Amino acid sequence: MEKVCVIGASGKLGQYMVGQALDRGYEVVGVCRERSVGKLTRFADRITVVPGPTNDPEVIRKAVAGCDGVLTVLVPWGVRQYSSGTAQAVLDHAEPGARLVFSCGWHISRDGLDRYSWRFRTGVRVATRLAKLARVVEIDDQVEACRRIFDSDRRWTVVRGSDLEEGESQGLPVWSRHVGDPILASNLTRRVDFALFMVEALTDDSLVREAPAIVGRLSESALAAQ
Ligand SMILES: NC(=O)c1ccc[n+]([C@@H]2O[C@H](COP(=O)([O-])OP(=O)(O)OC[C@H]3O[C@@H](n4cnc5c(N)ncnc54)[C@H](OP(=O)(O)O)[C@@H]3O)[C@@H](O)[C@H]2O)c1
């Protein structure tokens, strides 16, 4: 891994990933909206920034050229297929053989075998409807984005984050294939460690075509499972 692109670099998760990729000595290209370029000033002389919407195929084509790895923050903002457009642009334009790592939440299910609590399911259903009505967020489109990734023969990993909190790193999160597995019960990960898992996945071939659901390694359920 020599050159890595972070798509959604200006967000909280994105900035952590940029920092961790630089710490590993990778050359970093970041994509973010034009208005958010200022959020990356502390990295300014160490990364290349390609400003623009992450669902613009031309922006993505330019940013991922020559990259061995692409870290994509999938966000379903607005009602304009932002997530699926972003995922599609990465799938279409990343270098052949590049490691593609995408972020999403536990609500995404790869094989339908996740076991969600009644509370979780109701929360997602209500949030999906309300957010769509308000035209702010299109959670369905993140589902569509992941469907396209799961169907692709690229070297992808979809990292499914639990609820997140800020705080110092606790180390690499633990993971399981299905929500509902006891190890995940605590449903809490430090955001900095979500980023760590994404960056580590770039060089972990055992995660190719996996959709790990993650939880903090020091969370109660993770400790109980050890
Ligand atoms: N938040 C949670 O509790 C949680 C839980 C589980 C999984 N996740 C997953 O974690 C990832 C990051 O989530 P996060 O909550 O931590 O967010 P985040 O890192 O702060 O990232 C938000 C991203 O969305 C962009 N954005 C914000 N408003 C936008 C708009 N109107 N149009 C286009 N882009 C916009 C931001 O770009 P700008 O810098 O340009 O604003 C930024 O890149 C996502 O894949 C999410 O599904 C989150």
The ligand as an ORCA input file, in Angstrom:
! r2SCAN-3c Opt
* xyz 0 1
  N     -22.771      8.718     13.417
  C     -22.921      7.498     13.877
  O     -23.288      7.272     15.042
  C     -22.607      6.305     12.990
  C     -22.886      5.034     13.468
  C     -22.552      3.938     12.682
  C     -21.965      4.120     11.450
  N     -21.744      5.371     10.978
  C     -21.127      5.519      9.669
  O     -19.921      6.239      9.828
  C     -19.646      6.994      8.665
  C     -19.310      8.415      9.066
  O     -20.327      8.910      9.858
  P     -20.138     10.115     10.869
  O     -21.452     10.304     11.520
  O     -18.950      9.903     11.716
  O     -19.926     11.335      9.921
  P     -18.660     12.181      9.562
  O     -17.415     11.413      9.713
  O     -18.746     13.467     10.265
  O     -18.879     12.395      8.015
  C     -19.938     13.072      7.499
  C     -19.594     13.247      6.023
  O     -20.741     13.683      5.345
  C     -20.428     14.859      4.590
  N     -21.605     15.700      4.535
  C     -22.223     16.331      5.541
  N     -23.298     16.999      5.068
  C     -23.360     16.768      3.740
  C     -24.225     17.156      2.694
  N     -25.299     17.913      2.906
  N     -23.953     16.720      1.436
  C     -22.875     15.939      1.206
  N     -22.032     15.534      2.152
  C     -22.267     15.938      3.398
  C     -19.298     15.478      5.363
  O     -18.577     16.305      4.522
  P     -18.268     17.824      4.892
  O     -17.017     17.798      5.715
  O     -18.117     18.410      3.549
  O     -19.433     18.397      5.670
  C     -18.511     14.247      5.788
  O     -17.659     13.791      4.760
  C     -20.855      6.827      7.758
  O     -20.576      5.857      6.791
  C     -21.950      6.330      8.692
  O     -22.878      5.500      8.007
  C     -22.041      6.465     11.728
*
